Amino acid sequence: MIKNKKILEKFEKDFVRKTKVDFEKNLKIFEELLNLAKEINKLPSENLLEGIEIDIKYAKAINEIKGTH
């Protein structure tokens, strides 16, 4: 559990500032994740709006529950 949020934020900022970006390594990781997603059929369909009706129904249901508290 994090007890001092400011120390963690400072650590994160310092870490990001000191860490060099390795474009080739990051690209390789991206390509491997993309290949894995293709293998397990977890890429979104060509039609990005496919299934949006269900997402809207879920959002409405969640918002109604939040409104009762």
Secondary structure, DSSP 8 states (H G I E B T S, - for coil): --S-HHHHHHHHHHHHHHS---HHHHHHHHHHHHHHHHHTT-S--S-TTTTHHHHHHHHHHHHHHHHT-
